[in-house]
């Protein structure tokens, strides 16, 4: 025998050697001693009846709590009374009480053996309904189904049966644990719980596909496989945390409510390994090889852990479970760092883009499409991106604006938030890179059209997506002005020689009356110069494109106003003077309506062929026109 606190119990429970007890007779004693003797006698009768080593229980285990719940309640009460009797006998320190103490200790061992078996049996047979969260989920599902379909009595009875079964099991487990712990058998009780519930938790984690990953496994995955695993992890992680781990915590807290230490120990044993494996996966992903397309993976994982953080803090609040919280925080930190690095490397790749390939016709560059798709993706996830950028280091960097003052043209402030500032910076880097791409075109007019096309694409993408909410209308307005500027520069360079081939229009009647009538030769020369300039400009621009229909129409309206209208006036004023000329058809090749028809097909790669011949291009040199720094 050994004294455990004030209780006498063996170091290791042993089987009973005597399965049949006869009432024990004690000599006359005091009133208190008489009560203790009665407690021992009462306990002896009930404990002996449910001795698991009795021949009546050899073939098949019979559960006391399943067969007779009232008697089970009496059993736990008898153990409590037996424990109090043992306390009393130990306190008396009388040799005459030794035989009573030996009997009480023997009965206690038998009772604990019975309760151990009962504890294991209840945990095992009720494994499907011992998750409080699952019971709650079934309740919600049942109620919604019953309201929308029918109030089936069978369904209601089935739900009540499952709920009652879970409640009874939890009540029985709690009663057993309290009895065993108060009797000095906490190690035996907690060991059974840990082993049983750990196996159940591991099986559920395996069923959900939550296992142990290694860094090398993640590194070997291609983008598609990684995205699949991440999507799967996100779905499963929510179930594991909010159902499995939460259910284990609730069950553990309920069963071992009397002991804070045992609660922590058991909960840590059943959930620690699975939770650590669960939250190591995002860290492995964060440490894998970075690429621009992984940004969404990083943000989705970061957002999932961030959304679950209140539950993680609550479920793993015990000191023994602090490694789980630290692992989740570590994964979030590394995901955030990786996301920021990916964005920085993406911007750097745009800055370092050295491709000399020009886009045919001055259309939208693939780099423009790629960058704006990336910016749109970031804007659509601005909430989580804001959380990622919301760190002391980022705030410090935000205090030092990377933008040149000229970028905001006197505006009071740069984009206010970290996300807005980051998106504006990416677009600025793109604009500067587009400026260098425009330099690759040998034709200055085409370089201006290229810039107009690409910046219009930026404007359109920003104005029709979530990016607008980040950059604002004022920012968009400034960029629209740049589009108009580049379009105007294109028009002046591309059609300036055509317009200048015609004589200046006389502004009023007084000038018209005092001016000398033009000679036929002068009129013919203007027509010839116009034909040459128009044909050269038209041939050159037949393959040029304007990607945005609205911008294309605005440019055509300008050409109609400046070129066709001027030619129409010259044509109407001078065609009659040349009516008798033999070479009239060679000199006057186009009517104003013809010009309009030609211009209609511009910028769509399906232009009309010219009527004739003089294909000599203009020798007019525009190289003296400066290409000013356009991105700021």
Secondary structure, DSSP 4 states (H G I P E B T S, - for coil): -EEETTEEE-SS----S-----PPP-----HHHHHHHHHHHHHHHHHHHT-TTSGGGSSS---HHHH-HHHHHHHHHHHHHHHHHHHHHHHHT-GGGHHHHHHHHHHHHHHHHHHHHHHHHHHHHTTTT--HHHHHHHHHHHHHHHHHS---HHHHHHHHHHHHHHHHHHHHHHHHHHHHHHTT-HHHHHHHHHHHHHHHHHHHHHHTT-----HHHHHH--HHHHHHHHHHHHHHHHHIIIIIIHHHHHHHHHHTTT-HHHHHHHHHHHHHHHHHHHHHHHHHHHHSPP-GGGHHHHHHHHHHHHHHHHHHHHHT-SGGGHHHHHHHHHHHHHHHHHHHHHHHHHHHHHHH----PPPGGG---HHHHHHHHHHHHHHHTHHHHHHHH-SHHHHHHHTS--S-GGGGTT-S-S-SSHHHHHHHHHHHHHHHHHHHHHTT-SSHHHHHHHHHHHHHHHHHHHHTSTHHHHHHHHHHHHHHHHHHHHHHHHHHHHHHHHHHTSPPPP-SHHHHHHSPPPPHHHHHHHHHHHHHHHHHHHHHHTT---SSHHHHHHHHHHHIIIIIHHHHHHHHHHTTTTTT-TTHHHH----HHHHHHHHHTTTTT-PPPPSS---PPP----TTS-------
